């Protein structure tokens, strides 16, 4: 299966800012890569440019060894010649055809012989566990079964790359959970290169081998899910991933630690060592990196419990620290009550420290600087590239 490379890809629509700006991204061979971000960040536009359904305004796209788009060379390969399979949010099944006929439709268009068509349809239906429904009409199926038919119709064509544009958004919560596991299994069995678009961070974290996090058409970070969760390249990446949302606290640097309203957080890493004592920085603390104690002590901050949120397996507490409201996950004290005063303790945090511009502090010095700069381009370099491009055109 091929890797996919996008170089300086930009897409402009008339009357607005660029939907995608100077995107440099390499999607690894046989990976399950998710394009993640809020609505309007450019993820679906990026998918459609890879598929050939949208033409970039600038840049180049390679699929494996083939260059499928290059503005400089005047090349744009038609979608049908790119070897891709695309599953839309809407299943777009033929209601007057059976499941078998829906899956076989593309093979019949390509005039594949009947025996081979039958063999491939039944094999892909069995792998997706819909072989018992081959003679039914799609209107007789549940939403999850229809979704599997839509995927089977693409897989039977044996595409080099499978593109999925929010295919689970129309399903209820239980079906979404089942289909996440199904898609992950499917990827493991086929070894296909999968590009998946979603705004749901849980889908991205549970299914992906890599996540490309986007905002306002700009790539913020590209990394494996747990790396992105633990080592966000900027404040946006830290805040977007994680449920509950990360706690962000402003504090002052004091001897290798950040202190905020009495809470002292020891911070490792070259970035904080480069900070001057007295410098104000923002630290990100996940709910699991905080705990509550009944007794005070050095580096602990007195807080009052604002609400208790049991979820079954986990207990979450909302506490007030200065002007901030923090979420703490702590299963050790199920008898804590609203209004009670306790003491807040933070685990050492080596990675999630941000400067005033929202960039990861650890990315500003030492060995992490080049990687972080590539993962989290800031607005200033982008605007310079836009200015340089306009000057070149003039």
MARZA-504844 format. One record per residue (C-alpha): residue number from 1; residue in three letters; x negated, y, z negated. Coordinates in pm, whole numbers, plus 50000, padded with zeros to 5 digits. Each point is the difference from the previous one (the first is absolute). Example, Ala and Ser with C-alpha at 12.3 -4.5 7.8 and 13.67 -1.06 7.14 Angstrom:
BEGIN
SITE  nr rest  east north    up
SITE   1  ala 48770 49550 49220
SITE   2  ser 49863 50344 50066
END
This chain:
BEGIN
SITE  nr rest  east north    up
SITE   1  unk 50000 50000 50000
SITE   2  unk 49867 50347 50082
SITE   3  unk 49896 50289 49781
SITE   4  unk 50167 50332 50080
SITE   5  unk 49799 50322 50008
SITE   6  unk 50141 50353 50009
SITE   7  unk 49751 50281 50063
SITE   8  unk 50092 50365 49942
SITE   9  unk 50364 49926 50087
SITE  10  unk 50231 50301 49983
SITE  11  unk 50368 50025 50083
SITE  12  unk 50184 50329 50041
SITE  13  unk 50371 50043 50058
SITE  14  unk 50125 50327 50147
SITE  15  unk 50089 50269 49751
SITE  16  unk 49828 49860 49691
SITE  17  unk 49671 49911 49833
SITE  18  unk 49815 49683 50104
SITE  19  unk 50178 49684 49890
SITE  20  unk 49661 49822 49990
SITE  21  unk 49671 50187 49977
SITE  22  unk 49653 49873 50095
SITE  23  unk 50069 49646 49885
SITE  24  unk 49694 49775 49980
SITE  25  unk 50106 49650 49897
SITE  26  unk 49873 49647 50059
SITE  27  unk 50257 49728 49926
SITE  28  unk 49808 49676 49939
SITE  29  unk 50053 49683 50196
SITE  30  unk 50262 49767 49842
SITE  31  unk 50082 50252 49727
SITE  32  unk 50342 50093 49863
SITE  33  unk 49965 50378 50011
SITE  34  unk 50274 50222 49865
SITE  35  unk 50049 50361 50110
SITE  36  unk 50134 50155 49682
SITE  37  unk 50116 50347 49908
SITE  38  unk 50301 50226 49940
SITE  39  unk 50253 50078 50272
SITE  40  unk 49853 50215 50273
SITE  41  unk 49637 49905 49931
SITE  42  unk 49940 49860 50351
SITE  43  unk 49999 49625 49932
SITE  44  unk 50273 49904 50251
SITE  45  unk 49852 50237 50259
SITE  46  unk 49665 49825 49955
SITE  47  unk 50164 49659 50048
SITE  48  unk 50180 50119 50313
SITE  49  unk 49675 50136 50146
SITE  50  unk 49831 49663 49946
SITE  51  unk 50299 49833 50168
SITE  52  unk 49991 50245 50292
SITE  53  unk 50349 50136 49930
SITE  54  unk 49849 50344 49926
SITE  55  unk 49703 50151 50182
SITE  56  unk 49739 50172 49784
SITE  57  unk 49920 50363 50067
SITE  58  unk 49632 49923 49952
SITE  59  unk 49763 49716 49909
SITE  60  unk 49946 49635 50089
SITE  61  unk 50151 49664 49901
SITE  62  unk 49834 49659 50042
SITE  63  unk 50169 49663 49948
SITE  64  unk 49728 49740 49979
SITE  65  unk 49761 50050 50292
SITE  66  unk 50254 50197 50204
SITE  67  unk 50036 50376 50000
SITE  68  unk 50378 50050 50025
SITE  69  unk 50002 50380 49977
SITE  70  unk 49745 50270 50072
SITE  71  unk 50092 50358 50077
SITE  72  unk 49648 50077 50121
SITE  73  unk 50006 49709 50249
SITE  74  unk 50366 50044 50094
SITE  75  unk 50087 49646 49891
SITE  76  unk 50329 49886 49848
SITE  77  unk 50085 49630 50010
SITE  78  unk 50372 49921 50014
SITE  79  unk 50157 49853 49681
SITE  80  unk 50077 49669 50173
SITE  81  unk 49630 49953 50084
SITE  82  unk 49864 50058 49651
SITE  83  unk 50078 49653 49865
SITE  84  unk 50203 50131 49707
SITE  85  unk 50320 49889 49827
SITE  86  unk 50220 50265 49841
SITE  87  unk 50276 49952 49742
SITE  88  unk 50212 50308 49933
SITE  89  unk 50194 50101 49691
SITE  90  unk 50313 49913 50199
SITE  91  unk 49995 49631 50099
SITE  92  unk 50153 50069 50345
SITE  93  unk 50121 49642 50044
SITE  94  unk 50236 49892 50277
SITE  95  unk 50334 49930 49826
SITE  96  unk 50141 49794 50289
SITE  97  unk 49700 49763 50003
SITE  98  unk 49913 49722 49757
SITE  99  unk 49695 50010 49779
SITE 100  unk 49823 49765 50242
SITE 101  unk 50084 50224 50296
SITE 102  unk 49888 50314 49815
SITE 103  unk 49663 49849 49915
SITE 104  unk 49950 49857 50351
SITE 105  unk 50099 50320 50182
SITE 106  unk 49646 50130 50060
SITE 107  unk 49873 49661 50113
SITE 108  unk 50281 49974 50252
SITE 109  unk 49916 50345 50136
SITE 110  unk 49641 49878 50048
SITE 111  unk 50138 49686 50169
SITE 112  unk 49835 49756 49758
SITE 113  unk 50123 49647 50080
SITE 114  unk 50289 49858 49798
SITE 115  unk 49805 49729 49818
SITE 116  unk 49732 50243 49881
SITE 117  unk 50265 50257 49903
SITE 118  unk 50190 49742 49795
SITE 119  unk 49682 49884 49825
SITE 120  unk 49884 50352 49909
SITE 121  unk 50345 50118 49886
SITE 122  unk 50048 49701 49771
SITE 123  unk 49647 50028 49860
SITE 124  unk 50032 50368 49907
SITE 125  unk 50353 49949 49865
SITE 126  unk 49874 49721 49774
SITE 127  unk 49711 50214 49873
SITE 128  unk 50247 50277 49907
SITE 129  unk 50251 49752 49856
SITE 130  unk 50282 50090 50239
SITE 131  unk 49995 49676 50204
SITE 132  unk 50336 49898 49845
SITE 133  unk 50165 50310 50154
SITE 134  unk 49879 49976 50360
SITE 135  unk 50346 49937 50145
SITE 136  unk 50176 50270 49796
SITE 137  unk 50074 50352 50119
SITE 138  unk 49796 50270 49828
SITE 139  unk 50319 50161 49864
SITE 140  unk 50048 49688 49788
SITE 141  unk 49667 50048 49822
SITE 142  unk 49905 50193 49687
SITE 143  unk 49782 50310 50022
SITE 144  unk 49689 49807 49896
SITE 145  unk 50066 49730 50260
SITE 146  unk 50053 50260 50272
SITE 147  unk 49672 50161 49902
SITE 148  unk 49824 49665 50042
SITE 149  unk 50156 49958 50345
SITE 150  unk 49865 50342 50101
SITE 151  unk 49651 49898 49885
SITE 152  unk 50029 49658 50168
SITE 153  unk 50095 50164 50329
SITE 154  unk 49670 50190 49988
SITE 155  unk 49781 49718 49868
SITE 156  unk 50114 49754 50267
SITE 157  unk 49830 50227 50256
SITE 158  unk 49668 49946 49815
SITE 159  unk 49894 50366 49987
SITE 160  unk 49644 50091 49906
SITE 161  unk 50130 50260 49754
SITE 162  unk 50329 50014 49808
SITE 163  unk 50141 50347 49927
SITE 164  unk 50272 50032 49736
SITE 165  unk 50183 50331 49953
SITE 166  unk 50175 49991 49659
SITE 167  unk 50173 49668 50078
SITE 168  unk 50120 49940 49642
SITE 169  unk 50163 50335 49928
SITE 170  unk 50351 49873 50085
SITE 171  unk 49983 49705 49759
SITE 172  unk 50109 49986 49638
SITE 173  unk 49741 49976 49722
SITE 174  unk 50001 49620 49968
SITE 175  unk 49972 49943 50375
SITE 176  unk 49717 50253 50021
SITE 177  unk 49808 49807 49735
SITE 178  unk 50056 49671 50184
SITE 179  unk 49896 50147 50334
SITE 180  unk 49683 50155 49858
SITE 181  unk 49889 49652 49897
SITE 182  unk 50111 49864 50339
SITE 183  unk 49803 50259 50197
SITE 184  unk 49692 49945 49786
SITE 185  unk 50023 49624 50058
SITE 186  unk 50052 50056 50371
SITE 187  unk 49690 50217 50023
SITE 188  unk 49792 49741 49815
SITE 189  unk 50118 49720 50231
SITE 190  unk 49967 50181 50332
SITE 191  unk 49692 50214 49933
SITE 192  unk 50160 50276 50208
SITE 193  unk 49897 50362 49974
SITE 194  unk 50301 50167 49838
SITE 195  unk 50070 50374 49977
SITE 196  unk 50288 50078 49767
SITE 197  unk 50165 50337 49945
SITE 198  unk 50171 50082 49671
SITE 199  unk 50050 50276 49746
SITE 200  unk 50047 49737 49727
SITE 201  unk 49680 49974 49796
SITE 202  unk 50107 49667 49848
SITE 203  unk 50022 49843 50346
SITE 204  unk 49658 50140 50085
SITE 205  unk 49835 49879 49679
SITE 206  unk 50148 49649 50007
SITE 207  unk 49956 49910 50368
SITE 208  unk 49700 50187 50140
SITE 209  unk 49636 49915 50039
SITE 210  unk 49938 50370 50078
SITE 211  unk 50199 50321 49953
SITE 212  unk 49966 50318 50207
SITE 213  unk 50150 50274 49785
SITE 214  unk 50115 50305 50198
SITE 215  unk 50126 50346 49915
SITE 216  unk 50105 50275 50242
SITE 217  unk 49845 49811 50290
SITE 218  unk 49660 49965 49830
SITE 219  unk 49844 49676 49878
SITE 220  unk 49938 50033 49627
SITE 221  unk 49841 49662 49926
SITE 222  unk 49953 49658 50162
SITE 223  unk 49925 49715 49761
SITE 224  unk 50123 49667 49861
SITE 225  unk 50309 50049 49779
SITE 226  unk 49841 49946 49659
SITE 227  unk 49702 50217 50091
SITE 228  unk 50231 50281 50104
SITE 229  unk 50194 49958 49673
SITE 230  unk 49689 49998 49781
SITE 231  unk 49777 50239 50197
SITE 232  unk 50218 50264 50168
SITE 233  unk 49805 50240 50221
SITE 234  unk 50209 50299 49901
SITE 235  unk 50279 50115 49773
SITE 236  unk 50271 49928 50259
SITE 237  unk 49887 49638 50036
SITE 238  unk 49997 49957 49623
SITE 239  unk 50347 50150 49961
SITE 240  unk 50164 49821 50293
SITE 241  unk 49907 49646 49901
SITE 242  unk 50114 49841 49678
SITE 243  unk 50326 49943 49819
SITE 244  unk 50043 50179 49769
SITE 245  unk 49814 50297 50145
SITE 246  unk 49653 50073 49874
SITE 247  unk 49961 50240 49708
SITE 248  unk 49800 50308 50100
SITE 249  unk 49842 50204 49721
SITE 250  unk 49793 50317 50022
SITE 251  unk 49706 50005 49762
SITE 252  unk 49656 50140 49926
SITE 253  unk 49669 49818 50044
SITE 254  unk 49823 49934 49670
SITE 255  unk 49690 49776 49989
SITE 256  unk 50103 49739 50255
SITE 257  unk 50366 50009 49904
SITE 258  unk 50311 50197 50092
SITE 259  unk 50199 50141 49709
SITE 260  unk 50364 50104 50029
SITE 261  unk 50207 50108 49697
SITE 262  unk 49785 49790 49770
SITE 263  unk 50003 49690 50224
SITE 264  unk 49644 49903 50088
SITE 265  unk 49938 49784 50308
SITE 266  unk 49648 49866 50054
SITE 267  unk 49926 50017 50370
SITE 268  unk 49719 49819 50178
SITE 269  unk 49860 50054 50349
SITE 270  unk 49763 50244 50167
SITE 271  unk 50276 50247 50079
SITE 272  unk 50072 50090 49640
SITE 273  unk 49631 50012 49912
SITE 274  unk 49971 50269 50268
SITE 275  unk 50274 50205 49833
SITE 276  unk 49892 50285 49777
SITE 277  unk 50118 50005 49635
SITE 278  unk 50308 50216 49979
SITE 279  unk 50110 49929 50359
SITE 280  unk 50372 49935 50038
SITE 281  unk 50092 49678 50182
SITE 282  unk 50308 49782 50040
SITE 283  unk 49995 49639 49887
SITE 284  unk 50240 49731 50118
SITE 285  unk 50111 49736 49749
SITE 286  unk 50222 49707 50094
SITE 287  unk 50268 49896 49752
SITE 288  unk 49801 49685 49920
SITE 289  unk 49690 50209 49920
SITE 290  unk 50172 50160 49702
SITE 291  unk 50107 49847 49671
SITE 292  unk 50177 50113 49684
SITE 293  unk 49869 49959 49645
SITE 294  unk 50159 50072 49663
SITE 295  unk 49681 50148 49854
SITE 296  unk 49794 50298 50111
SITE 297  unk 49629 50009 50069
SITE 298  unk 49722 50163 50202
SITE 299  unk 50105 50070 50358
SITE 300  unk 50365 49915 49932
SITE 301  unk 50280 50250 50057
SITE 302  unk 50319 50030 49798
SITE 303  unk 50307 49956 50223
SITE 304  unk 50373 49965 49949
SITE 305  unk 50201 49728 50171
SITE 306  unk 50259 50157 50229
SITE 307  unk 50160 49680 50129
SITE 308  unk 49964 49623 49983
SITE 309  unk 50048 49810 50328
SITE 310  unk 50000 49620 49964
SITE 311  unk 50005 49814 50334
SITE 312  unk 49992 49643 49875
SITE 313  unk 49640 49893 50044
SITE 314  unk 49861 50350 49940
SITE 315  unk 50067 50287 49761
SITE 316  unk 49950 50356 50123
SITE 317  unk 49987 50307 49778
SITE 318  unk 50029 50363 50104
SITE 319  unk 49794 50222 49773
SITE 320  unk 49927 50373 49989
SITE 321  unk 49641 50130 49999
SITE 322  unk 49979 50377 50025
SITE 323  unk 50213 50101 50299
SITE 324  unk 49961 49657 50163
SITE 325  unk 50235 49702 49975
SITE 326  unk 49809 49671 50027
SITE 327  unk 50113 49642 50061
SITE 328  unk 49834 49729 49793
SITE 329  unk 50033 49624 50049
SITE 330  unk 49950 49828 49665
SITE 331  unk 50157 49668 49901
SITE 332  unk 49853 49983 49648
SITE 333  unk 50248 50222 49815
SITE 334  unk 50359 49915 50097
SITE 335  unk 50120 50161 49677
SITE 336  unk 49893 50355 50096
SITE 337  unk 50290 50244 50015
SITE 338  unk 50082 50330 50170
SITE 339  unk 49881 50300 49800
SITE 340  unk 49727 49805 49821
SITE 341  unk 49651 50153 49986
SITE 342  unk 49717 49768 50104
SITE 343  unk 49644 50032 50129
SITE 344  unk 49901 49976 50365
SITE 345  unk 49679 49821 50106
SITE 346  unk 49854 49992 50354
SITE 347  unk 49782 49730 50151
SITE 348  unk 49671 50111 50162
SITE 349  unk 50060 50124 50354
SITE 350  unk 49712 49984 50248
SITE 351  unk 50176 50086 50325
SITE 352  unk 50316 50210 49989
SITE 353  unk 49867 50351 49938
SITE 354  unk 50087 50287 50235
SITE 355  unk 49879 50355 50057
SITE 356  unk 50215 50306 50064
SITE 357  unk 50030 49912 50371
SITE 358  unk 50142 49657 49908
SITE 359  unk 49694 49802 50119
SITE 360  unk 49862 49708 49804
SITE 361  unk 49719 50130 49781
SITE 362  unk 49804 49678 50038
SITE 363  unk 50010 50056 50377
SITE 364  unk 49816 50331 49969
SITE 365  unk 49660 49864 49904
SITE 366  unk 49779 49693 50018
SITE 367  unk 50052 49699 50222
SITE 368  unk 50379 50042 50036
SITE 369  unk 49987 50333 50185
SITE 370  unk 49991 49884 50367
SITE 371  unk 50272 49736 49959
SITE 372  unk 50232 50233 49812
SITE 373  unk 49952 50278 50252
SITE 374  unk 50101 49764 50279
SITE 375  unk 50299 49866 49809
SITE 376  unk 50141 50329 49877
SITE 377  unk 49945 50282 50247
SITE 378  unk 50100 50333 49851
SITE 379  unk 50190 50277 50175
SITE 380  unk 49697 50221 50065
SITE 381  unk 49811 49757 50232
SITE 382  unk 50321 49923 50187
SITE 383  unk 50073 50366 50059
SITE 384  unk 49643 50049 50123
SITE 385  unk 50042 49717 50252
SITE 386  unk 50328 50152 50119
SITE 387  unk 49828 50339 50041
SITE 388  unk 49706 49847 50186
SITE 389  unk 50239 49816 50235
SITE 390  unk 50194 50318 50077
SITE 391  unk 49673 50185 50072
SITE 392  unk 49891 49719 50236
SITE 393  unk 50329 50020 50189
SITE 394  unk 49964 50379 50031
END
